[in-house]
Amino acid sequence: MVLASLRLNLFFLMLAGLLAAAPLYAQPYYLELASTALVAAMFALSLQLLVGGAGLVSLAHAAFFGLGAYAVPLMTRFLGAPPSILVTLTAAGMLAGGAALGVGALALRTRGFFFLMSTLAFGQLFYFVFHDSPLGGGSDGLFIQRPVFGVGSLVFQVSRADRPAVLLALNLGLLALMYAGLHALMRTLFGRALLGIKANEHRMAATGHDVRALKLAAFALAGLLAGVAGHMAAVTDAFVNPDLLGWHRSASALLMVLLGGIGTLYGPILGAFAFTALAEASQSITERQGLVEGVVVLAVVLALPRGLAGLGRR
């Protein structure tokens, strides 16, 4: 996986600073739009660990994203009151990571097309659990109470006017931590082993590496990160529904990775922001939003085989 150079990381740090200062010059609507893009970037970045790191394409990734989102109302119902956001965030990561571990243990018994279809089957299984049962509000979904900010007695209230700025800062901080963590991870022996599996799985097995265990660890970690992204989607929107677990959301994340650049750690972030901006622009132009998005994404893929990240590499 191609990691950003020091100069490019400094450039991204400058952009993050401008985004952090957005409450000083941007309207609340654009702050909420930026938060949506940041959540999408976290989701796409978690999928890049599989696609660009281990060479695995999963259509069950949205299931872990949705489980992280549903962890918020489930924890609220279990505790009887809105818990701390640290509690719900931890629960979301554990729930999604545990589900990914179980799904991966079964799905990784297959390869290639059969792996893809098995992840699709597992993803649809989770989708219909929440769609056809009252567990999370059924097919209509439900509005949720946002978790409180703080721990124990150190709890502070966020007014409705300040909420977009606070959520923007929280999403930006989590994305920065996720990016920095994965950047460090891909420099370790584990990260290099994943890249070796992607390049030549049989050679890695011949040199004594436990290929299946490495893939399973990557699958579980990617699911945990997707759960964190799903949790922040629920907190940002204050609403959850079964569409969060649908296969089309996995396909959208894959499109963001493809648009940004497969095999680059910073590509999914570029792809998520470009995809969010494209969706917003096409919605204001025409009612056929999907058609416009498809044409633009296809044009970018044909013109830039390496995605938007290829421009930076040039």
N, C-alpha and C positions, 0 to 999 in steps of 0.2 A: 504494500500500500504506500502511495506517495504521501509523504508528510510535508507540511508547509515549511518553507525556509524561515530563517530568523526574520528576514526583511518582510516576508508575507505575514508572519505572525504579528509583527509590529503594526502592519497595516490593518489587520483585523482588530487589534487592540485599540487602534485609533477609532475605527468604526464603532466598536463596542462603547467607547467613551461618548461618541456622538449620540448613540442610541440611548445610553443611560441618561444623557442630558435632555432627551426629547421632551420630558414634562415641562421644561422651561419654555419651549417654543412650539409645541404641537398640541392640537386639540385632543380631547379624550377619545374621540372615535379612532384617530390614527394611533393612539397609544394601545387601544384594544386590538387594532389590526396588527400592530407590531408584535403584541403578545401572541396572537394567533400564529404568526410566522415563526416566532421563537419556539413555540410548542411543536410545530411541524418540523422545524429543524432538528429538535431533539429526537423526534420519532424517526426521521430519515437517517440521522446519524447512528441511531441504534441498529437500524437495518444494514447500514454500510459495514458494520462489524462483521456481519454474516456474508454479505455479497462481495464486498471488496477485500475482506480479511480472509475468510475461509472458503469463498467461492460457493456459498450456499444461498439459494433463492427460496425464501419461505413465504407462503401465502397465509400462514397462521399468525403472522406478526401482529396484525391488528387485534387478534384475540387477547394478546398480552397488554396491548394498549388499552383495550376496553376494560380488561380486568382491573388495571390500575385506576381507571376512571370510576368504576363501580365500587372500588374500595372506599371512596369517600362516603357515599350514602350508607354502605354496609357498616362501616365503623361508627357512623353517627347513630344508626339504629341500634347497634350493639351496646354502645355506651350510654345512650339515652340523651345525649347532648352533643353539640358540635365539639369535637376534640381539637387538640392542637394540630397544626399543619405538619409538625414533625412526626406526630403519631400516624396520621393518615399517609404521609409520604413514605414512611417506613413500611407500613402495612401494604401499600400499593406495590412497592418494590419486592417485598417478600412474596406476596400473592402471585404477582406476574412471574417472578423468577422461579418460584416453585412449580407453577403450571408449565413454564417453558422447559424446566428440567424433566418433568414427566412426559410432556409431548415429545421432546427431543430424544429421550431414551427409547421411544417406540419408533418415531419417524426416521431416526438415523440408522435403523436396521435396513432401510432401503436406500437407493441411490438414483441420481438422475431424475428422469421424468416421474418415477414412482415416488421419490421423495417429495417432489413438488405437489403431486396429487394427494399424498398422505397429509401434508401440512394444510392443504386446502380442506380436506375432510375434517381435520381437527378444528380448524378455524370456524367452519360452519357449525360444528357441534357446539362450540362455545356460544356462537351467535344465537342458535335456536334455544339454548338454555335460558338466555335472558329475554329472547323475543317471545317465547311461548309460555313463560311463567311469570307470576307476579313478583318474582324476586327483586327485580329492579324497575318495577313500574310497567312491565310488559312491553308491547310494541310501541306504546306512546312515550315511553321514557318518563322521567320525572325531574322536576326542579329540585335542587338540593340546597342545603345550608352550607355556606362556605366554612371551612375550618377556621378556628381562631388563630391569630398570630401570637406566638410566644409560648413559654413553657411554665407550668405551675402558676405561681403568683405573678410572674413577669408576663402578663398578657396585656396587649394594647389593642384598642379598638381602631379600626380603619374606617373612616367616613366614606360615604358613597362617592364623594368628589375626589378623594385621594386614592381610591381603590385601583383605577387604571395605572397610575404611576407606581404603586406598590407592587402590583402583579407584574408589570413590565420589568421592574428591578429584580424580582424574584425569578422570573423566567430567564432573564439574561444571565443572572448569576448561576443558575443550574446548568444552562447551556455551556457557559464558560468552564464550569467544573467538569462536565461530561467531556467536552472537547479536550481539556488539558489531561484528564484521566486516560482517555483513549490514546492520546498522543504519547503519553508515557508508556502505556501498556504495549503499544505496537513496537516499542524499542526494546522490550524485554524478550527473554527467550521464548515465552509463551506467544507473543505477537509474531516473532520471526518463524516460529513453528507453524502458526496458522498460515502465514504467507507461503511457507514451504508446502503445506497441504494443498493450497490453491494451485500452486505451480505444478506439483507432481506428487499426488497422494501415495502412489505405490512406492516411490523412492523414499518418502518419509517413513512409511511402514517398514521398509527394508532396512532402514538405519536404526530401527528400534523404537521409534516413537509410537505411542498409543494414539493412533489417529482418531479413533471413535471417541475416546475420552476428551481429546482436545476439541473436537467438534462439539461435543455435548457441553463442555464448559463455555465455549463461545456462544452456543445457542441459548444457554441459561442466562449468561450475562447480557446478551442482547435483549432477551425477554424482560429482564429486570429493568434495563434502561428504558425499554418501551413502556413498561408500567409506570415509571416515573413521569414520562411524557404524557401518558394518559391521565395520570393524577392531576397534572397541571392543566390539562385540557378541561377537566371537570371543574377545577377551582376557578379557572379563567371564565368559563361560560356559565357556571352554576347550573348546568343541565347535563344529563346523561341519557342516552338512548341506545338501543341495540345496534344501530348503524355504526357505532364506534368499533364494533367487533367484526364488521362485514369484510369480506375478501376484497371489495373494491377499495377499502381504505388501505389495505396492504398494497394494492396495485398503485394507489396514489403515492405512497411512500417510495415504491420502486421507481415510479416516474420521476420523483424528486431526485433520487440517487442517479438515475440515468441522465437527467437534465443537468445536474451539477457535475457529474463525472464519476464513473465507477472506478474504484481503486484509489481515490483521494479522500483524505479525512475531512478536508474543508469543502469538498464538492457538495455534499448533501445540504450544508448550510446555505450555499449559494443557490442550489436548486430549490430549497424550501422557500426562500424569500422570493425567487423569481416566479415560482408556481403560485404563491399567495398573491403577488402583485398581478400576475396574469389573470387569476380568477376574479380579482376585484375589478380589473379593467374590463374584462369581457362581460361581466355582469352589468356594467353600466352602458355597454355598447349594444348588446343584443340579448334576447331571451335564450338563444341557442348557445349557452355558455360552454357546454362540453365540446361542441363542434369547433369553436374558436380555439379552445385550449388544445385540442388534438392536433389541429393544423399547425399551431405555433410550436408545440413540442416536437412534432415530426420534422418541421423545418430546422429547428435547432439541432436535433440529433443528426440529421443528414449533413448539415453544414459544419457541425462541431462534433466529430466522433468521440472526442475526449470530454465533451460537455463544457460547461462554462468554466470549469477549473482548468481546461486546456488553454484558455486565454492567458491565465496567470502563469502557467508553465512556459508558454512561449516568451 
